[in-house]
Amino acid sequence: MIEPVVWTAAHAAASFHVPQHGDDKYSRGVLGVRTGSIAYPGAAVLGVEAAWRTGLGMVRYVGPEVVGARVLTARPETVLCEGRVQAWLVGSGTDASSRGRAETQAIAALLEGTLPVVVDAGALDLVVGSVGGAPLVLTPHDREFARLEEAAGISSAPATPLAVRIAATRALADRLGHVVLRKGAATIVAAPGGWCATVNAGTPWLATAGTGDVLGGVIGALVAAHAARDASGVADDLGALAASGAWLHGVAGRIAAGLAPEAPDTDTDTATRAGMNDAAWGIPITALDVAHALPAAVASVIARVDPR
């Protein structure tokens, strides 16, 4: 069995492209976003905000009109019409139980297409049994993960130990044939065939509403930017791109909470916390705080990026 890769800043740097003088908005990547709903419009705002702040050329939002108005108010650079994109983000802030037929057909068409798709929340139910070849990154939390396992005919033990969580994530990735990013204190990313990574870049303050929507925007931005440079190779790199997105998201959470960008090793961290000073624990954050901290998280890896 392939040992899981412990994701680091160096790994994240390999997934990031610093724009060059010859780049334009299309060569930097265009992400299509089909998220949000009347009940949860904030999910679309957070995902779009995160995508822009991760660094890409354009974001197109094609969700509900009333949600689009809120997105445009928050990020006036966003384009509210369909057009050329290199990747999609779907599902955040939607509920499968209230999804209409037209929306189901639209998302299904993306899943059966050729462009890479980051699939979250209310669109995850459409993955099992879907026909087609779009390369996918699935981003379930534990309850959504359990529902995917059930739909795929997999039974697993309660996933408390990390080793059990890793094995279950690998099994689901193999069964579905797609990259699976399982959210949690230790995020696990698995690709079909056994490749796996663990990401421990964040802070417990990230356990708050909306941070998953931010994560989707980060991953979507990295995938779109990569696809703009290498459309034929993006499917092979989706696991690494998802892990790098989780790493940037975790670092942004730490920065927003007033912590050092990279967590110290366990022994040092434990010793520091024993001092009971505020800097060791950080401060409460919101999902929008995390999105706003993303440029600083990106800056923490730029120095490591190979300029070639």
N, C-alpha and C positions, 0 to 999 in steps of 0.2 A: 504494500500500500504506500502511495506517495505521501510523504510527510507534509502536513500543512505548512505553508509559508507564513511566517509572522511578518505582517506588512509594516514597512517603515517609510520614513521620508524619502529615502533613496528610491524605493519602489514607486512611490507616488510621483516623484520627479520624472520617472521614465514615461509616465502617462500624460505628462503635461507639455503642451507646445507653446512656447513664447512667440507671439506674433513677430514677423519680420517685415521689412520695408515693402516687400512685394505682395503682402497679404491684402485681401479685401474682406468684406463681411461674409462672402460666400466661402472663401478659402479658410476662414476661421471657424466655420461651422454654423449651421442654421438648425435650431431645434423647433420642431412642431410640438405644441402642448395642447392636449385634449383632456383637461382636468377640471375639477370644481363643479359645483352644482348650486341650485338655489339654496339648499340647506347648508352647504359648506363652501361658500365662495372664497373664503380665506385660503383654502388649500391651493387654489389656482394662483392667487397673489403670491403666496410663499414660494411655490415652485418656480414661477417666472422670475421672481426676485433673485432666488438662488442661482438660477441658470445664468442670468445676466452677470451676477457678481462673481461667478466662477470664471468667466471670461470666454465669450464666444461672439460670433459676428452678428447674429440676429436670433430673435425669438418670435415665432408666430403662434398666436393663441387662437384656437378655433372652437372653444367651448361655448356654453350658453351666452347669449348676447348681454344679459344683465350682469353676468360674471365678467365678461370681457370689458364692460364699462369700468368695473372696479380695478381690473388689471391695468387698464390704460391710465387710470388716475394715479395708480402707484408707480407705474413704469411706462411713461409716455413713449418710450422708444419701441415698445412692443407693436408688432404688426397684427392687426385683427382680420386677417383673411388667409385663405389657403394659398399655397404656392410652393416654391422649391424649398425642400428641407432635406437634411441628411440623417435625421433620427427623430424618434417620437417619444414623448412621455405621456402616458395615459393612466387614468384610474384614480389618481389622488383626489380625495374629497368627493367621491361618488359612492353610491350604494347600489349594489347589484339588484336588490329587491325592488328598487323604484326606477331602475333604468328602462327607458323606453325602447321600442323596437328599432327605431331609426338609429339611436345611439349604439345599441348592441351591434347592429349591422356595420356601422361605421368603424367601431373598434375591431370587430372581427376581420374586416377588410384589411386593417393595418397589420393585424397578427398574421394574416395569410399573405402579406406582401413580401417585399424584399429588403426594406429598410429596417435597421435595428430599432427595437422598441423597449423602453423601460416601462414595466407593467407594475402598477401599485394598486393596493386597496380594492376598490370596486370593480376593477377589470380583471382581477386574478382568476375569477371563476371561469372566464372565457378561454383560459389557456389549456386546461385539461381537455383533450379531445379535439383541439383546434387542428384544422388541416391547412398546411402551407409551410412556408420555409422562412419566415422572418426570424432573424436571430433575436432572442429575447433575454432581458435581465428581469427576473422576478424579485420583488422586494417585500416579502411578507414579514410581519411580526409574528410572534409565536402562535396566536390564535388563528391568524390567516394561514400560517404554515400547517397547522393541524388540519384545517379544512382542505388544503391542497393535498395533504397526505391521504385523507379519507377519499377524496374524489379520484385520486390516482390508484386507490386500492392498496395503500401502504399502511401498515400498523407499526407503531414504534412505542417504546417505553417513554414515560415522562422524561423530558429532556432537561434534567438539571445539570448533571456533570458535563463539562465541556466536551469530553470525548464522545459522549452519547449524542450531543447536539451536532457535532461534526459528522458523525456517521450517518445520522438521519438526514442532514442537509445534502451530503454526497448521494445518498440513496434517492432522494427526491430529484436532484439534478439529473441523475442517470435515467430515472423513470420518465421524466418529462422531456429530456433532451435539451434543456436550456440552463443557463446560468441562474443560480438561486442565491440571493443575498438574504440571509436570515438575520433580522435585526435583533439587537440585544446588547447587554453590557459588553460582551465580546461578540462583535459582528462576525459572522461566518459567511464566506463566499465559496461556492462550489460550482464547478463546471462539469459537464458530462465527461466521463473518462477518468475521474479521480483527482484532478487538480483541485486544490483547496487552499484558502488563505484565511487567517484570522486577523482581525483588526481591533486593537485595543488603544485607540488614540483619543478617546473622549473623556467625558466626565459624567457622573451620575446626574448632574443638573440637566443633561440632555433628555431625561425622561420626563418630557412635558409635551403638551399638545402641539402638533404642527411641525415638529422637528423631522418627522418622516417625510412630510411634503417637501421640506427643504432638501433632504437627502435625495429625493427623486430628481429635483432640479439640478443638483450638483452632478449626479451620475449622467443625466441626460445631456448636460453641457459637455462633459468629457467625451461621451460617445459621439455626439454630433461633431465635435472638433476633430476627433480621430477619424471619423468616417469621411470628413471633408478632405483629409490628406491621403487616406488609404481605404477607399470604399470596399475593395475586395478583401482586405485583411482584417476588417473590424470585427467580424464574427469570432475570429480566433483570439482576439484580445479582450473580449467583453468581460471575462472574469477579472483580469488585471485592472480594467477601467472601473469596474464596480468596486473593487477593493480600494482603489485610489480615491474614488468618490467618498467612500466611507471614511477613509483616513482624513481627507480634507474636511469633511463634515465634523469629525471628532475634534480636530485641531481648532476649527472655528468655534466649536462649543467651549473648548478650554479658554480660548482667547476672550470670548464674550463673558465668561465667568471670572475673568481676571487672573487666570492661571498661566503658567508658562506654556508655550505652544506644544511642546512635547513632554509627556509625562516622564518623571524620573523612574528609575528601576524600583521594583517592589520594596526592597529593603530600605532604600533612601526615602521613598515616599512614606513608608510606615514611620520611620524615625522623625520625618518632618511633621507628620500629622500629630505625633505625640506631643509636640510643642503647643498644639491647640491655637495656632495663630490663624487669622482670617485668610491670609494668602494661601495657606495650605489647602483650605476647603473650597475657596472660590465663593462666588455670589450667585443668587438665583438669576436665571436667564429665561427669555422667551424665544420662540422659534424665529421671530423676526430679528432678534439680537444675533442669532447664529448666522442668518443670511447676511446681515450687515458686517459680520466679522470674516466673511469668506475671502475678501481681497487680502486681508492680513494673513490668512491661512495659505493662500496662494503665494504670497510673498515669501513665506517661510520655505517654500520648495524651489522658487525660481533660481536661487543661487546654485542649486544642485542640477539644474537642467542642462543637458548637453546642447549647445547652441546650434549644432549641425542639423 
